Amino acid sequence: MNKCKRCFLYELAGKEDIYAHVQRTRALLADNEKASDQKYKERLEICRECDSLLEATCLKCGCYVEIRALKIDSRCPVKRW
């Protein structure tokens, strides 16, 4: 089976429960803790182009990039955003 190198959770079959967790986490964050929708999308597009992304996981820190990108004060472990 081929691994989807540059996929996010919402694109991976069988990961729906984890993506639902991302959505719940975003809903629970206070407005002053959340990255804007635009900033969130920008961050994910940067991650999509990164060689350290594998099946929605950052190989540098082990996080799901869709969760890391949620918080306004989060940072990329390789300083891309």
N, CA, C and O atoms as CSV, one atom per row, in Angstrom:
chain,resi,resn,atom,element,x,y,z
A,1,MET,N,N,0.838,-1.179,0.000
A,1,MET,CA,C,0.000,0.000,0.000
A,1,MET,C,C,0.883,1.242,0.000
A,1,MET,O,O,1.830,1.326,0.782
A,2,ASN,N,N,0.591,2.189,-0.852
A,2,ASN,CA,C,1.352,3.432,-0.906
A,2,ASN,C,C,0.957,4.357,0.222
A,2,ASN,O,O,-0.217,4.460,0.580
A,3,LYS,N,N,1.939,5.024,0.773
A,3,LYS,CA,C,1.696,6.032,1.802
A,3,LYS,C,C,1.461,7.362,1.110
A,3,LYS,O,O,2.147,7.701,0.146
A,4,CYS,N,N,0.518,8.091,1.591
A,4,CYS,CA,C,0.245,9.419,1.049
A,4,CYS,C,C,1.111,10.412,1.804
A,4,CYS,O,O,0.797,10.788,2.934
A,5,LYS,N,N,2.184,10.828,1.187
A,5,LYS,CA,C,3.148,11.671,1.882
A,5,LYS,C,C,2.579,13.013,2.301
A,5,LYS,O,O,2.830,13.472,3.415
A,6,ARG,N,N,1.836,13.630,1.446
A,6,ARG,CA,C,1.405,14.992,1.748
A,6,ARG,C,C,-0.107,15.095,1.939
A,6,ARG,O,O,-0.746,15.991,1.388
A,7,CYS,N,N,-0.667,14.193,2.707
A,7,CYS,CA,C,-2.098,14.216,2.996
A,7,CYS,C,C,-2.341,14.709,4.406
A,7,CYS,O,O,-1.470,14.643,5.273
A,8,PHE,N,N,-3.548,15.205,4.609
A,8,PHE,CA,C,-3.984,15.601,5.931
A,8,PHE,C,C,-5.008,14.596,6.423
A,8,PHE,O,O,-5.474,13.751,5.659
A,9,LEU,N,N,-5.353,14.685,7.685
A,9,LEU,CA,C,-6.263,13.718,8.279
A,9,LEU,C,C,-7.592,13.625,7.554
A,9,LEU,O,O,-8.123,12.532,7.357
A,10,TYR,N,N,-8.131,14.771,7.156
A,10,TYR,CA,C,-9.435,14.739,6.504
A,10,TYR,C,C,-9.391,14.043,5.151
A,10,TYR,O,O,-10.439,13.718,4.593
A,11,GLU,N,N,-8.202,13.808,4.616
A,11,GLU,CA,C,-8.050,13.147,3.316
A,11,GLU,C,C,-7.731,11.657,3.443
A,11,GLU,O,O,-7.779,10.935,2.447
A,12,LEU,N,N,-7.414,11.194,4.622
A,12,LEU,CA,C,-6.983,9.818,4.817
A,12,LEU,C,C,-8.137,8.928,5.250
A,12,LEU,O,O,-8.780,9.195,6.265
A,13,ALA,N,N,-8.397,7.894,4.503
A,13,ALA,CA,C,-9.434,6.929,4.859
A,13,ALA,C,C,-9.051,6.249,6.166
A,13,ALA,O,O,-7.889,5.903,6.382
A,14,GLY,N,N,-10.028,6.066,7.023
A,14,GLY,CA,C,-9.794,5.400,8.299
A,14,GLY,C,C,-9.320,6.332,9.395
A,14,GLY,O,O,-9.111,5.886,10.524
A,15,LYS,N,N,-9.144,7.608,9.103
A,15,LYS,CA,C,-8.670,8.563,10.111
A,15,LYS,C,C,-9.776,9.551,10.501
A,15,LYS,O,O,-9.502,10.585,11.111
A,16,GLU,N,N,-11.009,9.232,10.152
A,16,GLU,CA,C,-12.117,10.143,10.399
A,16,GLU,C,C,-12.270,10.474,11.878
A,16,GLU,O,O,-12.596,11.608,12.228
A,17,ASP,N,N,-12.037,9.491,12.755
A,17,ASP,CA,C,-12.173,9.734,14.189
A,17,ASP,C,C,-11.124,10.731,14.685
A,17,ASP,O,O,-11.413,11.549,15.559
A,18,ILE,N,N,-9.930,10.670,14.143
A,18,ILE,CA,C,-8.887,11.608,14.532
A,18,ILE,C,C,-9.204,12.991,13.990
A,18,ILE,O,O,-9.016,13.985,14.691
A,19,TYR,N,N,-9.679,13.071,12.762
A,19,TYR,CA,C,-10.044,14.376,12.206
A,19,TYR,C,C,-11.201,14.986,12.995
A,19,TYR,O,O,-11.237,16.202,13.185
A,20,ALA,N,N,-12.135,14.175,13.454
A,20,ALA,CA,C,-13.235,14.678,14.281
A,20,ALA,C,C,-12.670,15.285,15.565
A,20,ALA,O,O,-13.199,16.277,16.065
A,21,HIS,N,N,-11.600,14.697,16.100
A,21,HIS,CA,C,-10.934,15.258,17.281
A,21,HIS,C,C,-10.357,16.637,16.961
A,21,HIS,O,O,-10.437,17.542,17.792
A,22,VAL,N,N,-9.787,16.810,15.789
A,22,VAL,CA,C,-9.271,18.117,15.369
A,22,VAL,C,C,-10.406,19.136,15.389
A,22,VAL,O,O,-10.241,20.243,15.901
A,23,GLN,N,N,-11.545,18.769,14.839
A,23,GLN,CA,C,-12.684,19.677,14.784
A,23,GLN,C,C,-13.191,20.023,16.187
A,23,GLN,O,O,-13.529,21.175,16.458
A,24,ARG,N,N,-13.242,19.036,17.071
A,24,ARG,CA,C,-13.675,19.289,18.454
A,24,ARG,C,C,-12.687,20.204,19.168
A,24,ARG,O,O,-13.086,21.111,19.898
A,25,THR,N,N,-11.399,19.964,18.954
A,25,THR,CA,C,-10.374,20.792,19.578
A,25,THR,C,C,-10.514,22.237,19.128
A,25,THR,O,O,-10.451,23.153,19.948
A,26,ARG,N,N,-10.701,22.445,17.848
A,26,ARG,CA,C,-10.873,23.810,17.321
A,26,ARG,C,C,-12.097,24.482,17.936
A,26,ARG,O,O,-12.044,25.661,18.286
A,27,ALA,N,N,-13.190,23.750,18.071
A,27,ALA,CA,C,-14.415,24.309,18.640
A,27,ALA,C,C,-14.242,24.687,20.112
A,27,ALA,O,O,-14.901,25.609,20.592
A,28,LEU,N,N,-13.375,23.994,20.820
A,28,LEU,CA,C,-13.170,24.255,22.243
A,28,LEU,C,C,-12.217,25.414,22.527
A,28,LEU,O,O,-12.222,25.966,23.627
A,29,LEU,N,N,-11.414,25.780,21.556
A,29,LEU,CA,C,-10.473,26.877,21.766
A,29,LEU,C,C,-11.210,28.212,21.844
A,29,LEU,O,O,-12.157,28.454,21.096
A,30,ALA,N,N,-10.769,29.063,22.748
A,30,ALA,CA,C,-11.314,30.416,22.823
A,30,ALA,C,C,-10.882,31.181,21.577
A,30,ALA,O,O,-9.846,30.882,20.983
A,31,ASP,N,N,-11.672,32.158,21.191
A,31,ASP,CA,C,-11.361,32.926,19.982
A,31,ASP,C,C,-9.960,33.531,20.025
A,31,ASP,O,O,-9.285,33.596,18.998
A,32,ASN,N,N,-9.523,33.967,21.188
A,32,ASN,CA,C,-8.190,34.582,21.288
A,32,ASN,C,C,-7.061,33.551,21.283
A,32,ASN,O,O,-5.887,33.922,21.290
A,33,GLU,N,N,-7.403,32.266,21.272
A,33,GLU,CA,C,-6.405,31.196,21.186
A,33,GLU,C,C,-6.292,30.606,19.780
A,33,GLU,O,O,-5.291,29.972,19.446
A,34,LYS,N,N,-7.322,30.816,18.961
A,34,LYS,CA,C,-7.395,30.201,17.635
A,34,LYS,C,C,-6.659,31.026,16.592
A,34,LYS,O,O,-6.726,32.255,16.585
A,35,ALA,N,N,-5.960,30.327,15.717
A,35,ALA,CA,C,-5.469,30.973,14.503
A,35,ALA,C,C,-6.688,31.258,13.627
A,35,ALA,O,O,-7.652,30.492,13.630
A,36,SER,N,N,-6.646,32.346,12.888
A,36,SER,CA,C,-7.759,32.643,11.981
A,36,SER,C,C,-7.875,31.516,10.949
A,36,SER,O,O,-6.931,30.756,10.731
A,37,ASP,N,N,-9.039,31.426,10.328
A,37,ASP,CA,C,-9.220,30.406,9.297
A,37,ASP,C,C,-8.191,30.575,8.183
A,37,ASP,O,O,-7.640,29.596,7.681
A,38,GLN,N,N,-7.940,31.818,7.806
A,38,GLN,CA,C,-6.961,32.072,6.745
A,38,GLN,C,C,-5.558,31.648,7.176
A,38,GLN,O,O,-4.846,31.002,6.406
A,39,LYS,N,N,-5.154,32.003,8.393
A,39,LYS,CA,C,-3.827,31.635,8.904
A,39,LYS,C,C,-3.708,30.114,8.992
A,39,LYS,O,O,-2.673,29.547,8.642
A,40,TYR,N,N,-4.766,29.457,9.460
A,40,TYR,CA,C,-4.785,28.002,9.566
A,40,TYR,C,C,-4.554,27.365,8.193
A,40,TYR,O,O,-3.731,26.460,8.060
A,41,LYS,N,N,-5.270,27.831,7.186
A,41,LYS,CA,C,-5.117,27.297,5.828
A,41,LYS,C,C,-3.724,27.573,5.275
A,41,LYS,O,O,-3.135,26.716,4.616
A,42,GLU,N,N,-3.198,28.763,5.540
A,42,GLU,CA,C,-1.844,29.102,5.083
A,42,GLU,C,C,-0.815,28.163,5.705
A,42,GLU,O,O,0.086,27.675,5.022
A,43,ARG,N,N,-0.955,27.921,6.988
A,43,ARG,CA,C,-0.029,27.013,7.675
A,43,ARG,C,C,-0.085,25.617,7.081
A,43,ARG,O,O,0.950,24.994,6.842
A,44,LEU,N,N,-1.295,25.128,6.842
A,44,LEU,CA,C,-1.423,23.774,6.290
A,44,LEU,C,C,-0.852,23.675,4.889
A,44,LEU,O,O,-0.278,22.645,4.534
A,45,GLU,N,N,-0.991,24.699,4.095
A,45,GLU,CA,C,-0.401,24.675,2.753
A,45,GLU,C,C,1.130,24.653,2.823
A,45,GLU,O,O,1.781,24.001,2.007
A,46,ILE,N,N,1.692,25.356,3.786
A,46,ILE,CA,C,3.143,25.301,3.988
A,46,ILE,C,C,3.548,23.888,4.395
A,46,ILE,O,O,4.536,23.350,3.896
A,47,CYS,N,N,2.782,23.292,5.301
A,47,CYS,CA,C,3.071,21.921,5.738
A,47,CYS,C,C,2.954,20.932,4.580
A,47,CYS,O,O,3.752,20.001,4.471
A,48,ARG,N,N,1.968,21.133,3.726
A,48,ARG,CA,C,1.758,20.213,2.602
A,48,ARG,C,C,2.998,20.150,1.710
A,48,ARG,O,O,3.268,19.107,1.115
A,49,GLU,N,N,3.745,21.223,1.608
A,49,GLU,CA,C,4.941,21.274,0.761
A,49,GLU,C,C,6.203,20.786,1.483
A,49,GLU,O,O,7.262,20.666,0.866
A,50,CYS,N,N,6.097,20.510,2.757
A,50,CYS,CA,C,7.266,20.137,3.563
A,50,CYS,C,C,7.607,18.654,3.410
A,50,CYS,O,O,6.718,17.802,3.395
A,51,ASP,N,N,8.882,18.363,3.297
A,51,ASP,CA,C,9.345,16.972,3.197
A,51,ASP,C,C,9.171,16.201,4.501
A,51,ASP,O,O,9.306,14.977,4.518
A,52,SER,N,N,8.875,16.900,5.586
A,52,SER,CA,C,8.704,16.251,6.892
A,52,SER,C,C,7.256,15.865,7.171
A,52,SER,O,O,6.950,15.410,8.274
A,53,LEU,N,N,6.363,16.032,6.209
A,53,LEU,CA,C,4.963,15.646,6.376
A,53,LEU,C,C,4.753,14.235,5.843
A,53,LEU,O,O,5.087,13.938,4.696
A,54,LEU,N,N,4.201,13.375,6.680
A,54,LEU,CA,C,3.871,12.013,6.269
A,54,LEU,C,C,2.558,11.621,6.924
A,54,LEU,O,O,2.469,11.525,8.148
A,55,GLU,N,N,1.551,11.396,6.111
A,55,GLU,CA,C,0.226,10.998,6.605
A,55,GLU,C,C,-0.254,11.900,7.730
A,55,GLU,O,O,-0.644,11.420,8.794
A,56,ALA,N,N,-0.226,13.199,7.498
A,56,ALA,CA,C,-0.747,14.219,8.414
A,56,ALA,C,C,0.131,14.433,9.649
A,56,ALA,O,O,-0.217,15.223,10.526
A,57,THR,N,N,1.251,13.744,9.721
A,57,THR,CA,C,2.130,13.829,10.878
A,57,THR,C,C,3.428,14.541,10.522
A,57,THR,O,O,4.018,14.292,9.470
A,58,CYS,N,N,3.861,15.419,11.401
A,58,CYS,CA,C,5.153,16.083,11.241
A,58,CYS,C,C,6.239,15.134,11.738
A,58,CYS,O,O,6.235,14.731,12.901
A,59,LEU,N,N,7.150,14.786,10.868
A,59,LEU,CA,C,8.220,13.863,11.248
A,59,LEU,C,C,9.271,14.526,12.138
A,59,LEU,O,O,10.107,13.834,12.718
A,60,LYS,N,N,9.244,15.841,12.254
A,60,LYS,CA,C,10.197,16.544,13.117
A,60,LYS,C,C,9.774,16.525,14.576
A,60,LYS,O,O,10.617,16.405,15.465
A,61,CYS,N,N,8.457,16.642,14.834
A,61,CYS,CA,C,8.010,16.703,16.232
A,61,CYS,C,C,6.991,15.621,16.592
A,61,CYS,O,O,6.723,15.392,17.772
A,62,GLY,N,N,6.422,14.956,15.585
A,62,GLY,CA,C,5.476,13.883,15.843
A,62,GLY,C,C,4.026,14.323,15.977
A,62,GLY,O,O,3.155,13.488,16.222
A,63,CYS,N,N,3.744,15.618,15.821
A,63,CYS,CA,C,2.371,16.099,15.972
A,63,CYS,C,C,1.572,15.872,14.705
A,63,CYS,O,O,2.126,15.659,13.627
A,64,TYR,N,N,0.255,15.922,14.860
A,64,TYR,CA,C,-0.620,16.038,13.701
A,64,TYR,C,C,-0.619,17.514,13.342
A,64,TYR,O,O,-0.989,18.349,14.167
A,65,VAL,N,N,-0.217,17.845,12.143
A,65,VAL,CA,C,-0.066,19.248,11.762
A,65,VAL,C,C,-1.394,20.000,11.844
A,65,VAL,O,O,-1.399,21.202,12.109
A,66,GLU,N,N,-2.506,19.325,11.625
A,66,GLU,CA,C,-3.798,19.995,11.689
A,66,GLU,C,C,-4.146,20.435,13.106
A,66,GLU,O,O,-4.932,21.365,13.286
A,67,ILE,N,N,-3.578,19.789,14.105
A,67,ILE,CA,C,-3.782,20.219,15.492
A,67,ILE,C,C,-2.779,21.312,15.845
A,67,ILE,O,O,-3.160,22.316,16.447
A,68,ARG,N,N,-1.533,21.146,15.491
A,68,ARG,CA,C,-0.525,22.164,15.796
A,68,ARG,C,C,-0.904,23.510,15.181
A,68,ARG,O,O,-0.721,24.552,15.811
A,69,ALA,N,N,-1.422,23.496,13.974
A,69,ALA,CA,C,-1.735,24.742,13.268
A,69,ALA,C,C,-2.944,25.480,13.842
A,69,ALA,O,O,-3.175,26.639,13.497
A,70,LEU,N,N,-3.709,24.836,14.703
A,70,LEU,CA,C,-4.916,25.449,15.257
A,70,LEU,C,C,-4.646,26.665,16.140
A,70,LEU,O,O,-5.323,27.687,16.019
A,71,LYS,N,N,-3.667,26.556,17.020
A,71,LYS,CA,C,-3.456,27.607,18.021
A,71,LYS,C,C,-2.635,28.756,17.458
A,71,LYS,O,O,-1.653,28.554,16.743
A,72,ILE,N,N,-3.054,29.950,17.794
A,72,ILE,CA,C,-2.431,31.153,17.275
A,72,ILE,C,C,-0.945,31.242,17.635
A,72,ILE,O,O,-0.145,31.759,16.856
A,73,ASP,N,N,-0.582,30.737,18.816
A,73,ASP,CA,C,0.806,30.864,19.255
A,73,ASP,C,C,1.665,29.626,18.963
A,73,ASP,O,O,2.810,29.549,19.409
A,74,SER,N,N,1.123,28.668,18.223
A,74,SER,CA,C,1.911,27.487,17.843
A,74,SER,C,C,2.964,27.875,16.812
A,74,SER,O,O,2.803,28.847,16.074
A,75,ARG,N,N,4.028,27.109,16.777
A,75,ARG,CA,C,5.102,27.348,15.818
A,75,ARG,C,C,5.495,26.041,15.147
A,75,ARG,O,O,5.394,24.966,15.738
A,76,CYS,N,N,5.937,26.150,13.929
A,76,CYS,CA,C,6.478,25.015,13.189
A,76,CYS,C,C,7.829,24.642,13.805
A,76,CYS,O,O,8.628,25.530,14.101
A,77,PRO,N,N,8.100,23.349,14.002
A,77,PRO,CA,C,9.384,22.958,14.605
A,77,PRO,C,C,10.601,23.259,13.725
A,77,PRO,O,O,11.728,23.278,14.220
A,78,VAL,N,N,10.388,23.494,12.430
A,78,VAL,CA,C,11.511,23.858,11.562
A,78,VAL,C,C,11.383,25.313,11.091
A,78,VAL,O,O,12.027,25.733,10.129
A,79,LYS,N,N,10.541,26.058,11.792
A,79,LYS,CA,C,10.397,27.514,11.597
A,79,LYS,C,C,9.951,27.918,10.200
A,79,LYS,O,O,10.421,28.923,9.666
A,80,ARG,N,N,9.061,27.156,9.611
A,80,ARG,CA,C,8.506,27.525,8.303
A,80,ARG,C,C,7.308,28.443,8.451
A,80,ARG,O,O,6.968,29.185,7.529
A,81,TRP,N,N,6.665,28.393,9.613
A,81,TRP,CA,C,5.598,29.342,9.926
A,81,TRP,C,C,5.605,29.639,11.412
A,81,TRP,O,O,4.782,30.420,11.889
